[in-house]
Amino acid sequence: SGAEHAGRSTEQLTAAQKQLLRKRQDLDFWKKNALKIRSRNRIAGLAIGAFVIGMFSYTILSVKQERIMEDIDNEAKINYIRGPRTGTNS
């Protein structure tokens, strides 16, 4: 019974050691690749930012164009209602 108990504790110890080893390997991986990961994150952030700014600019521009077109349409309606400028009504 004493041998079984000793066997279990060594299995648990090796499992804990394996987990610790895995954590160390992960930490080493992140340390080695931190610069790559940071640069990828920056590139992704810049791309997303550029997309958002582009969409915002496009939306603002298209709304301005709609307003300009509405103004032109309103002027055209007013001129149409007034009628053509001839010698008699100018």
Secondary structure as UniProt FT lines:
FT   HELIX           2..82
FT   TURN            87..89
//
